[in-house]
């Protein structure tokens, strides 16, 4: 499958069957994203939480494409009021869409919906594990601090192959914490996100890569540029 970074925490993942999954579509106001909203044509949209730098253009894209938005229950109530197709789930639960399994897992962060003048309660922040038909698992951590269940639940039980982790610090883990998370999650490849979009989250991904190589040199750190594609092929990571 192909993983396309749209800058910040926005990713488009395209399965081998050409199912397009759009995660945290912060597009039009994203200084790191040059892709026009109209160019995105997802089959499904995932929202990790309600903050505007993740919620982004989800309403417009769902309206344009009729793609359902999968999110935590409280955000789905908000979407239902706007007449938006949605899939309501909660931490620990899964659903299947076009033969792909989507599991909502924990994140340690806040989640109010702040896309309008008045803030709306958005439940809690979450992360997503996506399991494809060939068994490949991609984990999008959303916004989060470091927490122990990254090892005991997400790493040991769900075993992601690719992890997308925030490294920007200030609002999420920084490079050191994200490298510890990489060690605990133990994926084959890790992609840093949520950095260099704005001055408060400026980071050098090489520092993150250096920590990861100290903690577990077997993990491939894939540093991407916005609008770049990374093709994940399990055969590239066989011993
Ligand atoms: Zn946030």
py3Dmol code that shows the C-alpha trace and the ligand (Angstrom):
import py3Dmol

protein = """\
ATOM      1  CA  UNK A   1       0.000   0.000   0.000  1.00  0.00           C
ATOM      2  CA  UNK A   2       0.965   3.606  -0.408  1.00  0.00           C
ATOM      3  CA  UNK A   3       1.199   6.165   2.360  1.00  0.00           C
ATOM      4  CA  UNK A   4       1.065   9.809   1.301  1.00  0.00           C
ATOM      5  CA  UNK A   5       1.912  12.500   3.836  1.00  0.00           C
ATOM      6  CA  UNK A   6      -0.109  15.682   3.338  1.00  0.00           C
ATOM      7  CA  UNK A   7       1.789  17.548   6.059  1.00  0.00           C
ATOM      8  CA  UNK A   8       1.097  17.796   9.828  1.00  0.00           C
ATOM      9  CA  UNK A   9      -0.916  14.670  10.810  1.00  0.00           C
ATOM     10  CA  UNK A  10      -2.821  14.407   7.530  1.00  0.00           C
ATOM     11  CA  UNK A  11      -2.217  11.205   5.577  1.00  0.00           C
ATOM     12  CA  UNK A  12      -3.814   9.486   2.634  1.00  0.00           C
ATOM     13  CA  UNK A  13      -3.359   5.731   2.656  1.00  0.00           C
ATOM     14  CA  UNK A  14      -4.178   3.877  -0.542  1.00  0.00           C
ATOM     15  CA  UNK A  15      -4.706   0.122  -0.213  1.00  0.00           C
ATOM     16  CA  UNK A  16      -3.667  -2.431  -2.833  1.00  0.00           C
ATOM     17  CA  UNK A  17      -7.381  -2.551  -3.797  1.00  0.00           C
ATOM     18  CA  UNK A  18      -7.309   1.246  -4.232  1.00  0.00           C
ATOM     19  CA  UNK A  19      -9.385   2.055  -1.151  1.00  0.00           C
ATOM     20  CA  UNK A  20      -8.423   5.604  -0.185  1.00  0.00           C
ATOM     21  CA  UNK A  21      -8.304   6.352   3.544  1.00  0.00           C
ATOM     22  CA  UNK A  22      -7.879   9.989   4.548  1.00  0.00           C
ATOM     23  CA  UNK A  23      -6.756  10.647   8.135  1.00  0.00           C
ATOM     24  CA  UNK A  24      -7.015  14.009   9.963  1.00  0.00           C
ATOM     25  CA  UNK A  25      -7.574  16.071   6.768  1.00  0.00           C
ATOM     26  CA  UNK A  26      -6.099  19.432   7.779  1.00  0.00           C
ATOM     27  CA  UNK A  27      -5.628  20.665   4.192  1.00  0.00           C
ATOM     28  CA  UNK A  28      -6.700  24.218   3.253  1.00  0.00           C
ATOM     29  CA  UNK A  29      -5.292  25.966   6.363  1.00  0.00           C
ATOM     30  CA  UNK A  30      -2.273  23.661   6.622  1.00  0.00           C
ATOM     31  CA  UNK A  31       0.855  25.694   5.791  1.00  0.00           C
ATOM     32  CA  UNK A  32       2.688  22.456   4.912  1.00  0.00           C
ATOM     33  CA  UNK A  33       0.045  21.200   2.475  1.00  0.00           C
ATOM     34  CA  UNK A  34      -0.080  22.328  -1.157  1.00  0.00           C
ATOM     35  CA  UNK A  35      -2.763  19.846  -2.247  1.00  0.00           C
ATOM     36  CA  UNK A  36      -6.159  21.433  -3.093  1.00  0.00           C
ATOM     37  CA  UNK A  37      -9.089  20.048  -1.095  1.00  0.00           C
ATOM     38  CA  UNK A  38     -10.913  19.272  -4.382  1.00  0.00           C
ATOM     39  CA  UNK A  39      -8.131  16.845  -5.383  1.00  0.00           C
ATOM     40  CA  UNK A  40      -8.893  14.530  -2.488  1.00  0.00           C
ATOM     41  CA  UNK A  41     -11.417  11.799  -3.173  1.00  0.00           C
ATOM     42  CA  UNK A  42     -11.353   9.443  -0.177  1.00  0.00           C
ATOM     43  CA  UNK A  43     -13.568   6.414   0.390  1.00  0.00           C
ATOM     44  CA  UNK A  44     -13.432   6.983   4.146  1.00  0.00           C
ATOM     45  CA  UNK A  45     -12.154   9.698   6.491  1.00  0.00           C
ATOM     46  CA  UNK A  46     -10.757   9.031   9.977  1.00  0.00           C
ATOM     47  CA  UNK A  47     -10.649  11.696  12.682  1.00  0.00           C
ATOM     48  CA  UNK A  48      -8.433  11.111  15.710  1.00  0.00           C
ATOM     49  CA  UNK A  49      -9.902  14.108  17.589  1.00  0.00           C
ATOM     50  CA  UNK A  50     -11.746  17.401  17.219  1.00  0.00           C
ATOM     51  CA  UNK A  51      -8.928  19.971  17.128  1.00  0.00           C
ATOM     52  CA  UNK A  52      -8.988  22.155  14.032  1.00  0.00           C
ATOM     53  CA  UNK A  53      -5.499  21.086  12.899  1.00  0.00           C
ATOM     54  CA  UNK A  54      -6.876  17.524  12.601  1.00  0.00           C
ATOM     55  CA  UNK A  55     -10.585  18.030  11.874  1.00  0.00           C
ATOM     56  CA  UNK A  56      -9.529  20.431   9.113  1.00  0.00           C
ATOM     57  CA  UNK A  57     -11.637  20.138   5.962  1.00  0.00           C
ATOM     58  CA  UNK A  58     -13.421  16.927   6.963  1.00  0.00           C
ATOM     59  CA  UNK A  59     -16.927  18.426   6.590  1.00  0.00           C
ATOM     60  CA  UNK A  60     -16.279  19.792   3.104  1.00  0.00           C
ATOM     61  CA  UNK A  61     -14.509  16.658   1.869  1.00  0.00           C
ATOM     62  CA  UNK A  62     -17.244  14.385   3.207  1.00  0.00           C
ATOM     63  CA  UNK A  63     -19.887  16.632   1.634  1.00  0.00           C
ATOM     64  CA  UNK A  64     -18.079  16.600  -1.721  1.00  0.00           C
ATOM     65  CA  UNK A  65     -17.355  12.875  -1.823  1.00  0.00           C
ATOM     66  CA  UNK A  66     -19.970  11.315   0.489  1.00  0.00           C
ATOM     67  CA  UNK A  67     -17.106   9.542   2.305  1.00  0.00           C
ATOM     68  CA  UNK A  68     -18.192   8.645   5.859  1.00  0.00           C
ATOM     69  CA  UNK A  69     -16.214  10.073   8.758  1.00  0.00           C
ATOM     70  CA  UNK A  70     -15.193   7.499  11.381  1.00  0.00           C
ATOM     71  CA  UNK A  71     -14.622   9.036  14.788  1.00  0.00           C
ATOM     72  CA  UNK A  72     -15.369   8.803  18.474  1.00  0.00           C
ATOM     73  CA  UNK A  73     -19.038   8.835  19.509  1.00  0.00           C
ATOM     74  CA  UNK A  74     -19.173  12.457  20.688  1.00  0.00           C
ATOM     75  CA  UNK A  75     -17.770  13.817  17.404  1.00  0.00           C
ATOM     76  CA  UNK A  76     -20.156  11.562  15.452  1.00  0.00           C
ATOM     77  CA  UNK A  77     -23.100  13.204  17.309  1.00  0.00           C
ATOM     78  CA  UNK A  78     -21.808  16.582  16.139  1.00  0.00           C
ATOM     79  CA  UNK A  79     -21.462  15.291  12.551  1.00  0.00           C
ATOM     80  CA  UNK A  80     -24.939  13.760  12.585  1.00  0.00           C
ATOM     81  CA  UNK A  81     -26.369  17.176  13.499  1.00  0.00           C
ATOM     82  CA  UNK A  82     -24.673  18.613  10.395  1.00  0.00           C
ATOM     83  CA  UNK A  83     -26.139  15.800   8.260  1.00  0.00           C
ATOM     84  CA  UNK A  84     -22.701  14.257   7.637  1.00  0.00           C
ATOM     85  CA  UNK A  85     -22.303  10.499   7.058  1.00  0.00           C
ATOM     86  CA  UNK A  86     -20.419   9.084   9.999  1.00  0.00           C
ATOM     87  CA  UNK A  87     -19.290   5.874  11.666  1.00  0.00           C
ATOM     88  CA  UNK A  88     -19.370   6.116  15.449  1.00  0.00           C
ATOM     89  CA  UNK A  89     -16.929   3.994  17.428  1.00  0.00           C
ATOM     90  CA  UNK A  90     -15.027   4.213  20.674  1.00  0.00           C
ATOM     91  CA  UNK A  91     -11.739   3.164  22.264  1.00  0.00           C
ATOM     92  CA  UNK A  92     -11.079  -0.567  21.850  1.00  0.00           C
ATOM     93  CA  UNK A  93     -13.752  -1.121  19.197  1.00  0.00           C
ATOM     94  CA  UNK A  94     -13.405  -2.014  15.523  1.00  0.00           C
ATOM     95  CA  UNK A  95     -15.464  -1.952  12.355  1.00  0.00           C
ATOM     96  CA  UNK A  96     -14.892  -3.288   8.843  1.00  0.00           C
ATOM     97  CA  UNK A  97     -15.152  -1.094   5.760  1.00  0.00           C
ATOM     98  CA  UNK A  98     -14.345  -2.429   2.248  1.00  0.00           C
ATOM     99  CA  UNK A  99     -12.556  -5.454   3.799  1.00  0.00           C
ATOM    100  CA  UNK A 100     -10.295  -3.240   5.908  1.00  0.00           C
ATOM    101  CA  UNK A 101     -10.502  -3.338   9.694  1.00  0.00           C
ATOM    102  CA  UNK A 102     -10.372  -0.068  11.634  1.00  0.00           C
ATOM    103  CA  UNK A 103      -9.694  -0.204  15.365  1.00  0.00           C
ATOM    104  CA  UNK A 104      -9.869   2.835  17.626  1.00  0.00           C
ATOM    105  CA  UNK A 105      -7.201   2.841  20.335  1.00  0.00           C
ATOM    106  CA  UNK A 106      -6.070   5.227  23.041  1.00  0.00           C
ATOM    107  CA  UNK A 107      -4.272   8.546  22.863  1.00  0.00           C
ATOM    108  CA  UNK A 108      -3.436  10.825  25.774  1.00  0.00           C
ATOM    109  CA  UNK A 109      -4.645  14.227  24.635  1.00  0.00           C
ATOM    110  CA  UNK A 110      -7.722  16.494  24.714  1.00  0.00           C
ATOM    111  CA  UNK A 111     -10.395  16.567  22.023  1.00  0.00           C
ATOM    112  CA  UNK A 112     -12.938  19.420  21.990  1.00  0.00           C
ATOM    113  CA  UNK A 113     -14.163  20.429  18.529  1.00  0.00           C
ATOM    114  CA  UNK A 114     -12.717  23.909  17.992  1.00  0.00           C
ATOM    115  CA  UNK A 115     -13.489  24.494  14.319  1.00  0.00           C
ATOM    116  CA  UNK A 116     -16.175  27.113  15.046  1.00  0.00           C
ATOM    117  CA  UNK A 117     -16.431  30.199  17.285  1.00  0.00           C
ATOM    118  CA  UNK A 118     -17.948  28.107  20.031  1.00  0.00           C
ATOM    119  CA  UNK A 119     -16.127  24.983  21.196  1.00  0.00           C
ATOM    120  CA  UNK A 120     -18.144  21.731  21.234  1.00  0.00           C
ATOM    121  CA  UNK A 121     -17.274  18.762  23.508  1.00  0.00           C
ATOM    122  CA  UNK A 122     -15.562  16.069  21.431  1.00  0.00           C
ATOM    123  CA  UNK A 123     -15.157  13.120  23.797  1.00  0.00           C
ATOM    124  CA  UNK A 124     -11.565  11.968  24.165  1.00  0.00           C
ATOM    125  CA  UNK A 125      -8.729  11.900  21.681  1.00  0.00           C
ATOM    126  CA  UNK A 126      -7.964   8.566  20.015  1.00  0.00           C
ATOM    127  CA  UNK A 127      -5.599   6.749  17.688  1.00  0.00           C
ATOM    128  CA  UNK A 128      -6.357   4.306  14.858  1.00  0.00           C
ATOM    129  CA  UNK A 129      -4.995   0.931  13.869  1.00  0.00           C
ATOM    130  CA  UNK A 130      -5.800  -0.037  10.286  1.00  0.00           C
ATOM    131  CA  UNK A 131      -5.530  -3.736   9.388  1.00  0.00           C
ATOM    132  CA  UNK A 132      -5.432  -4.527   5.673  1.00  0.00           C
ATOM    133  CA  UNK A 133      -6.455  -7.791   3.995  1.00  0.00           C
ATOM    134  CA  UNK A 134      -2.862  -9.009   3.759  1.00  0.00           C
ATOM    135  CA  UNK A 135      -2.471  -8.520   7.522  1.00  0.00           C
ATOM    136  CA  UNK A 136      -0.420  -5.327   7.291  1.00  0.00           C
ATOM    137  CA  UNK A 137      -1.204  -2.975  10.164  1.00  0.00           C
ATOM    138  CA  UNK A 138      -0.702   0.784  10.158  1.00  0.00           C
ATOM    139  CA  UNK A 139      -0.990   2.756  13.389  1.00  0.00           C
ATOM    140  CA  UNK A 140      -1.789   6.495  13.374  1.00  0.00           C
ATOM    141  CA  UNK A 141      -1.174   7.754  16.919  1.00  0.00           C
ATOM    142  CA  UNK A 142      -3.116  11.021  16.552  1.00  0.00           C
ATOM    143  CA  UNK A 143      -1.930  13.623  19.050  1.00  0.00           C
ATOM    144  CA  UNK A 144      -0.619  12.007  22.204  1.00  0.00           C
ATOM    145  CA  UNK A 145       1.856  11.989  25.025  1.00  0.00           C
ATOM    146  CA  UNK A 146       3.839   8.896  25.848  1.00  0.00           C
ATOM    147  CA  UNK A 147       1.903   6.257  27.816  1.00  0.00           C
ATOM    148  CA  UNK A 148       2.685   2.734  28.982  1.00  0.00           C
ATOM    149  CA  UNK A 149      -0.064   0.952  27.041  1.00  0.00           C
ATOM    150  CA  UNK A 150       1.754   1.865  23.846  1.00  0.00           C
ATOM    151  CA  UNK A 151       3.894  -1.096  24.878  1.00  0.00           C
ATOM    152  CA  UNK A 152       1.504  -3.412  26.708  1.00  0.00           C
ATOM    153  CA  UNK A 153      -1.578  -3.001  24.524  1.00  0.00           C
ATOM    154  CA  UNK A 154      -0.708  -1.419  21.191  1.00  0.00           C
ATOM    155  CA  UNK A 155       2.807  -2.843  20.785  1.00  0.00           C
ATOM    156  CA  UNK A 156       2.485  -6.297  22.367  1.00  0.00           C
ATOM    157  CA  UNK A 157      -1.082  -7.108  21.281  1.00  0.00           C
ATOM    158  CA  UNK A 158      -1.822  -5.151  18.099  1.00  0.00           C
ATOM    159  CA  UNK A 159       1.771  -5.213  16.726  1.00  0.00           C
ATOM    160  CA  UNK A 160       1.704  -2.443  14.090  1.00  0.00           C
ATOM    161  CA  UNK A 161       3.971  -2.781  11.035  1.00  0.00           C
ATOM    162  CA  UNK A 162       4.115   0.951  10.384  1.00  0.00           C
ATOM    163  CA  UNK A 163       3.643   3.632  13.048  1.00  0.00           C
ATOM    164  CA  UNK A 164       2.877   7.300  12.364  1.00  0.00           C
ATOM    165  CA  UNK A 165       3.973   9.237  15.454  1.00  0.00           C
ATOM    166  CA  UNK A 166       3.916  12.931  16.462  1.00  0.00           C
ATOM    167  CA  UNK A 167       7.352  14.368  17.286  1.00  0.00           C
ATOM    168  CA  UNK A 168       6.594  18.119  17.456  1.00  0.00           C
ATOM    169  CA  UNK A 169       6.637  18.453  21.271  1.00  0.00           C
ATOM    170  CA  UNK A 170       4.669  21.212  23.100  1.00  0.00           C
ATOM    171  CA  UNK A 171       1.238  19.667  22.263  1.00  0.00           C
ATOM    172  CA  UNK A 172       2.383  16.028  21.864  1.00  0.00           C
ATOM    173  CA  UNK A 173       5.416  13.826  22.370  1.00  0.00           C
ATOM    174  CA  UNK A 174       8.758  15.291  21.342  1.00  0.00           C
ATOM    175  CA  UNK A 175      11.550  13.416  19.517  1.00  0.00           C
ATOM    176  CA  UNK A 176      12.795  11.609  22.643  1.00  0.00           C
ATOM    177  CA  UNK A 177       9.353  10.432  23.781  1.00  0.00           C
ATOM    178  CA  UNK A 178       8.386   9.458  20.238  1.00  0.00           C
ATOM    179  CA  UNK A 179      11.566   7.382  19.945  1.00  0.00           C
ATOM    180  CA  UNK A 180      10.654   5.591  23.186  1.00  0.00           C
ATOM    181  CA  UNK A 181       7.164   5.030  21.753  1.00  0.00           C
ATOM    182  CA  UNK A 182       8.788   3.585  18.620  1.00  0.00           C
ATOM    183  CA  UNK A 183      10.758   1.130  20.751  1.00  0.00           C
ATOM    184  CA  UNK A 184       7.601   0.082  22.605  1.00  0.00           C
ATOM    185  CA  UNK A 185       5.420  -0.198  19.503  1.00  0.00           C
ATOM    186  CA  UNK A 186       8.250  -2.019  17.712  1.00  0.00           C
ATOM    187  CA  UNK A 187       7.062  -1.462  14.122  1.00  0.00           C
ATOM    188  CA  UNK A 188       9.122  -2.270  11.040  1.00  0.00           C
ATOM    189  CA  UNK A 189       8.921   1.378   9.980  1.00  0.00           C
ATOM    190  CA  UNK A 190       8.085   4.613  11.760  1.00  0.00           C
ATOM    191  CA  UNK A 191       7.092   7.904  10.109  1.00  0.00           C
ATOM    192  CA  UNK A 192       7.347  11.145  12.134  1.00  0.00           C
ATOM    193  CA  UNK A 193       4.464  13.643  11.853  1.00  0.00           C
ATOM    194  CA  UNK A 194       3.028  16.743  13.579  1.00  0.00           C
ATOM    195  CA  UNK A 195       6.223  18.810  13.326  1.00  0.00           C
ATOM    196  CA  UNK A 196       7.477  21.853  11.367  1.00  0.00           C
ATOM    197  CA  UNK A 197       3.932  22.930  10.443  1.00  0.00           C
ATOM    198  CA  UNK A 198       4.133  25.982  12.733  1.00  0.00           C
ATOM    199  CA  UNK A 199       7.014  27.574  14.703  1.00  0.00           C
ATOM    200  CA  UNK A 200       5.963  26.099  18.119  1.00  0.00           C
ATOM    201  CA  UNK A 201       6.461  22.547  16.815  1.00  0.00           C
ATOM    202  CA  UNK A 202       9.693  23.005  14.892  1.00  0.00           C
ATOM    203  CA  UNK A 203      11.826  19.867  15.163  1.00  0.00           C
ATOM    204  CA  UNK A 204      14.713  18.220  13.361  1.00  0.00           C
ATOM    205  CA  UNK A 205      13.520  14.714  12.432  1.00  0.00           C
ATOM    206  CA  UNK A 206      17.190  13.619  12.353  1.00  0.00           C
ATOM    207  CA  UNK A 207      17.236  13.971  16.150  1.00  0.00           C
ATOM    208  CA  UNK A 208      14.234  11.646  16.352  1.00  0.00           C
ATOM    209  CA  UNK A 209      15.902   9.193  13.945  1.00  0.00           C
ATOM    210  CA  UNK A 210      19.049   9.261  16.050  1.00  0.00           C
ATOM    211  CA  UNK A 211      17.151   8.384  19.243  1.00  0.00           C
ATOM    212  CA  UNK A 212      15.308   5.568  17.455  1.00  0.00           C
ATOM    213  CA  UNK A 213      18.570   4.092  16.180  1.00  0.00           C
ATOM    214  CA  UNK A 214      19.928   4.140  19.742  1.00  0.00           C
ATOM    215  CA  UNK A 215      16.836   2.442  21.188  1.00  0.00           C
ATOM    216  CA  UNK A 216      16.211  -0.069  18.375  1.00  0.00           C
ATOM    217  CA  UNK A 217      18.390   0.083  15.248  1.00  0.00           C
ATOM    218  CA  UNK A 218      16.107  -2.408  13.456  1.00  0.00           C
ATOM    219  CA  UNK A 219      13.316   0.149  13.085  1.00  0.00           C
ATOM    220  CA  UNK A 220      13.371   1.966   9.744  1.00  0.00           C
ATOM    221  CA  UNK A 221      12.786   5.715  10.260  1.00  0.00           C
ATOM    222  CA  UNK A 222      11.060   7.068   7.151  1.00  0.00           C
ATOM    223  CA  UNK A 223      11.296  10.877   7.083  1.00  0.00           C
ATOM    224  CA  UNK A 224       8.902  12.197   4.443  1.00  0.00           C
ATOM    225  CA  UNK A 225       8.320  15.538   2.766  1.00  0.00           C
ATOM    226  CA  UNK A 226       4.747  16.802   2.441  1.00  0.00           C
ATOM    227  CA  UNK A 227       3.003  15.296  -0.606  1.00  0.00           C
ATOM    228  CA  UNK A 228       5.559  12.502  -0.769  1.00  0.00           C
ATOM    229  CA  UNK A 229       4.544   8.830  -1.086  1.00  0.00           C
ATOM    230  CA  UNK A 230       6.055   5.911   0.791  1.00  0.00           C
ATOM    231  CA  UNK A 231       5.265   2.441  -0.483  1.00  0.00           C
ATOM    232  CA  UNK A 232       5.142  -0.134   2.282  1.00  0.00           C
ATOM    233  CA  UNK A 233       6.045  -3.604   1.063  1.00  0.00           C
ATOM    234  CA  UNK A 234       6.358  -6.298   3.784  1.00  0.00           C
ATOM    235  CA  UNK A 235       8.985  -8.070   1.653  1.00  0.00           C
ATOM    236  CA  UNK A 236      11.320  -5.103   2.117  1.00  0.00           C
ATOM    237  CA  UNK A 237      11.431  -5.865   5.828  1.00  0.00           C
ATOM    238  CA  UNK A 238      11.958  -9.618   5.878  1.00  0.00           C
ATOM    239  CA  UNK A 239      15.037 -10.861   7.720  1.00  0.00           C
TER     240      UNK A 239
END
"""
ligand_1 = """\
1
ZN
Zn -4.753 18.119 19.177
"""
view = py3Dmol.view(width=600, height=400)
view.addModel(protein, "pdb")
view.setStyle({"model": 0}, {"cartoon": {"style": "trace"}})
view.addModel(ligand_1, "xyz")
view.setStyle({"model": 1}, {"stick": {}})
view.zoomTo()
view.show()
